[in-house]
Amino acid sequence: MAVTMIRTIIIFLAIVITMRLMGKRQLGELEPAELVVAVLISDLASQPLQDPGTPLLYGLIPVITLFCCEILISAGIMNSLKFRSLVCGRPSMIIDNGKIVQREMRKNRFTLDELAEELRKKDILDIATVQYAVLETDGTLSTILYPEEAPVTPKALKLEVEKARYPVILINDGKVLVHNLKAIGRDENWLDKQVRAKGAKTFEDVYIMTADASDNIFFSMREVS
């Protein structure tokens, strides 16, 4: 039993490290080649766990090999447009100037129901409001509405607006994130004053607190269970 647990932990750590080294892009979205690698890794890594008699290296070596292949493929994708097109494919124009491109729909085996579903996910209920729609290589749909259907922006209304400041989390479940505090040019003395002004006695009483460089604060007390 102990041996099985140790083998499981080793395989788990190897897969986690491998996926982490592949980069955040691979974790956030999977191109066809990356999907194949992820499926193969999960299948090959499970072999030593299913059969205790199988040497552990029989699971680790394929994982490392696939990781190396993925790194080489990623390098080729970054350095060659032709190779990128071959491995990842190309985006497809599904709606072109308000007209559904049926040839691209058939080519990608993309049904009208799927198109309607993807549009609903973007809060678009009327397909007539879409001027352009592109099916990306990772399967997501990018859309551009007709100008008269697009949400109004301050720029369109020629309004002057204050530049947005990026808020960061300063207190996360009672713990002070010192790095984020320094990022907005503040210290713990300032933070303590803000916390007490909101009615909390200590940092541990705060569930979450965010702030930006302009001192726009979001604050929530920790609930007593």
Disulfide bonds with the S-S distance in Angstrom:
none
